[in-house]
Amino acid sequence: MSTPGMSEPVLSVQDIDVFYGASQILFGVGLDLLQGQTMALLGRNGAGKSTTMKAIAGMAAPRKGSVRFRGQEVAGRKPYVMARQGLAYVPEDRQVFPDHSVQDNLLIAAKKGPEGQDDWSLKRVYEVFPLLEPLRSRAAGRLSGGEQQMLAIARALMGNPVVLLLDEPSEGLAPIVVARIGALLRQLRANGATVLLAEQNMHFCLGIASDAVVIDKGQIVYRDSIAGLKANQEVRRRYLAM
């Protein structure tokens, strides 16, 4: 698998401004994600996390700035182009195909990665997501919220992505389900996955992410390791306290 070296980020967002109509949502946002890194993009509701994810995924074109993915400028490219290039995006509302079975949802997304990567098969997904296999013939619309979240992540992995973007994976889920998703993401990190995780819930990210970026009112206000953020009570109180 040919990937950028550790010195060159696999994903580099530089100084992007994003508008919805006349309203500016992001102001000079930038972050770098290295191969094999799990980074948390943290902030309160409305801080700009989802817009940052959409700008990377091709769903909200930046008015200025740069998005480089695997060494190429990709700002403003269509979402399907980004998916083909190896970016998988799991939105906060999950968006499973409700009338299709769990297995059909997975098979719809199955493809090799941009360099021919074929690490994720149906068999491996069922090994890593054992809750899904007994549900494989159930309509996705009949799953619980937690089961749908698992399915959405599993479906993204079926495309053998280079980078996985997860928008608020713990939102609205019962604590036991959040713990299961956390365990799954730790497993992905241990296997060398590259993940950008947007979350309000810092505690959910503590055992998952290695690094953190904090966004507030559409601007990056803090960058550090997760351990550094955990130790910085002032930043947590100012930008992350609910």
SULGIBEL-V478887 format. One record per run of one state. SS is the DSSP state (helix for helix, strand for strand, loop for the rest). FROM is the first residue (numbers start at 0). TO is the last residue. Records with the same first field share a line. If there is no record, write none. Layout:
SS=FROM-TO + FROM-TO
//
This chain:
loop=0-9 + 20-21 + 33-36 + 42-47 + 57-62 + 69-70 + 73-77 + 84-85 + 90-99 + 108-120 + 128-128 + 133-137 + 142-143 + 157-161 + 167-173 + 190-193 + 199-200 + 206-209 + 216-217 + 231-231 + 240-241
strand=10-19 + 22-32 + 37-41 + 63-68 + 71-72 + 86-89 + 100-100 + 138-138 + 162-166 + 194-198 + 210-215 + 218-224
helix=48-56 + 78-83 + 101-107 + 121-127 + 129-132 + 139-141 + 144-156 + 174-189 + 201-205 + 225-230 + 232-239
//
